[in-house]
Amino acid sequence: MGLMSEALAQVLIPLAAFIGIAFAIFQWFLVSKVRVSPGNDNRIGDRLIEEDDQELGINGEEAVAKCAEIQNAISIGATSFLLTQYKYLGVFTAVFAGVIFLFLGSVKSFSTKSQACTYNTGEQCKPALANALFTTIAFLLGALTSVLSGFLGMKIATYANARTTLEARKGVGYAFVTAFRSGAVMGFLLAANGLLVLYISINAFRLYYGDDWEGLFESITGYGLGGSSMALFGRVGGGIYTKAADVGADLVGKIEQNIPEDDPRNPAVIADNVGDNVGDIAGMGSDLFGSYAESSCAALFVASISSFGINHDFSAMSYPLIISAMGIIVCLITTLFATDFFKINNVSEIEPSLKRQLLISTILMTAGIAIVTFVALPSKFTIFDFGDQKVVKNWHIFFCVSIGLWAGLAIGYTTEYYTSNAYSPVQELADSCRTGAATNVIFGLALGYNSVILPIFSIAIAIYVSFSLAAMYGVAVAALGMLSTISTGLAIDAYGPISDNAGGIAEMSGMTRSIRERTDALDAAGNTTAAIGKGFAIGSAALVSLALFGAFASRAEIKTVDVLTPKVFIGLIVGAMLPYWFSAMTMKSVGSAALKMVEEVRRQFSSIPGLMEGTVKPDYATCVKISTDASLRKMILPGALVILSPLIAGTFFGVETLAGLLAGALVSGVQVAISASNTGGAWDNAKKYIEAGTSEHAKSLGPKGSDAHKAAVIGDTVGDPLKDTSGPSLNILIKLMAVESLVFAPFFAAHGGLLFKWF
């Protein structure tokens, strides 16, 4: 037994969650003090807000009124889309919950009698029908929490975007703090809610399961499945929405009409800003919640069939939850470094401040992991290792969690190097625009492929060390380590779309050039932090998927996966193909939706008199409708591909083929996802590098509207679906297939492989 008693663990876990929620509410309160209504106080002490009266543009109450109007339009559009999407997802959730119950209930012909435990065969466990029911309940709880995470994030972002714009009038530091605090609200709410719902679910399920911890934590895996199912549709649907609008706005507005990115004359501009919230905020929130839920479920499942579960050691069993609880406290302290301890005084300090968040949280969390590990875990114990019990010491687990944490930092910094315009890869990419769009695309693809190398080595080292020390439990807690600072990761990730929206609102409301320059600087840093967030999500997905894969193999009673057997190899090669099939679907969906958007924007520019002169407002609603209809319709087939692949492989071809399918999808999906995300991020920042013109080199390529700039815009347009639709969705593909296989493993083990039984 560790030093921590069950009673103490039962207190500390929910306490940390409540502290996280309280901190999020406090941050929201600070943001809400910036009023978006006429009569807003425009003074800082006795000094008026910085303005240059010689500039063309507006400030004062007229600006506040326009900001409020635009913010309201964005909020209504985003809310309307998400509520419509959730109606579709409600139908899917109800149907899939029924499938889970029927498949798992049929394992023992819906028997209500106790059964021999799968791992501890001398003991009696709860009936399979109970496992089916509680897995279904866990699935519904995970789906609900995932949807709530995304929706709350969207509401917070649409609440904060205009406030960030208004604060930019006081200085870039004020705007930065507002955007970052808003991101922190989302980060802490998601981490705390995810932890709290999982903690309550475990304790509620214990009332029925009692000492049957094997059945209890097997049913809890449904929580991860629910989270990732919603994340898949959120990412794909939101990604199609935002990129259809973005591509349409860029190709016609910037290339053909030669007007600024967020010019209010562009009919697609509201849809573009709505898309930032439904894709980059709501979809990303659901995605990272899914990763957190799955890594926790994988670790809990393996622990339940190890000495922790056999000896009913609750504090050791709850180790993954205690790590997450410590992460909330560490991230709370880290956030203060950005908002209170260090002040941003000029544009050049923005990106270093965000990078500092990653480093500070990693260093503090390493100390936190040491405390939790040596207090919660006994000095020596055994971990389930494919049928055997491997002897492990608590310091082994410390190294497993820590290497996952530091691998995440390495992935984050590598992603930043390849996507930030402060470094040579993006500057070389911008330089390639001198000879046109073709060379820009060639250089961008090469950059994306190069950016895969270091993250894969980081993941490989983390897997080798954690697996060697503590088998699949080590891999699961390494993934948890990478996600332990999720509150900070989400804060800097959500900061990006909020800053992007703030820039759009500044442009649309006609604010002065100096304010637009400040919001552009916030946005440029936000592009890099968004890419870092995607890198974290993909890296953690690789570790989570491997841990879930190991748990599936254990539950399906697979000792080894031999790639030289035909059953496994066909699964392997088909699994490696799935990320390409999925990417083809999502990119084509963006392309076809963008085609309709381009035609509509062109139609409005050519047929509405006075639109280019700014005397008439464009028809924003039609463009919003095009994005909404396309995303809701086009998200179904990619979602079906991911959901049905494991079910078909496991039912008709058996667990060996399914194991090959999961391995192939994991290995290929991680590479494609990193490459796609970083290529798109680099193209975006190469365009912004030319637009900003902050160096002699950048000035030689610009200004806006130059041939080099137009080539950069085309590269950015090609990269949009890569970085915001296909790339981020692929990490959900590999996670969702793995957790779905684990949940359905009892059915596949009992009834799978129908084709091989028939022939």
WOSUL-V203890 format. One record per run of one state. SS is the DSSP state (2 for helix, 1 for strand, 0 for the rest). FROM is the first residue (numbers start at 1). TO is the last residue. If there is no record, write none. Layout:
# WOSUL-V203890
ss=(SS | SS)
from=(FROM | FROM)
to=(TO | TO)
This chain:
# WOSUL-V203890
ss=(0 | 2 | 0 | 1 | 0 | 1 | 0 | 1 | 0 | 2 | 0 | 1 | 0 | 1 | 0 | 2 | 0 | 2 | 0 | 2 | 0 | 2 | 0 | 2 | 0 | 2 | 0 | 2 | 0 | 2 | 0 | 1 | 0 | 1 | 2 | 0 | 2 | 0 | 2 | 0 | 2 | 0 | 2 | 0 | 1 | 0 | 2 | 0 | 2 | 0 | 2 | 0 | 2 | 0 | 2 | 0 | 2 | 0 | 2 | 0 | 2 | 0)
from=(1 | 6 | 33 | 43 | 45 | 47 | 49 | 58 | 59 | 60 | 109 | 115 | 117 | 124 | 126 | 128 | 168 | 172 | 210 | 213 | 257 | 269 | 305 | 307 | 311 | 314 | 318 | 319 | 342 | 349 | 377 | 380 | 386 | 388 | 394 | 420 | 424 | 436 | 437 | 451 | 452 | 484 | 486 | 509 | 511 | 512 | 513 | 556 | 566 | 608 | 620 | 654 | 655 | 693 | 696 | 702 | 707 | 744 | 745 | 752 | 754 | 759)
to=(5 | 32 | 42 | 44 | 46 | 48 | 57 | 58 | 59 | 108 | 114 | 116 | 123 | 125 | 127 | 167 | 171 | 209 | 212 | 256 | 268 | 304 | 306 | 310 | 313 | 317 | 318 | 341 | 348 | 376 | 379 | 385 | 387 | 393 | 419 | 423 | 435 | 436 | 450 | 451 | 483 | 485 | 508 | 510 | 511 | 512 | 555 | 565 | 607 | 619 | 653 | 654 | 692 | 695 | 701 | 706 | 743 | 744 | 751 | 753 | 758 | 759)
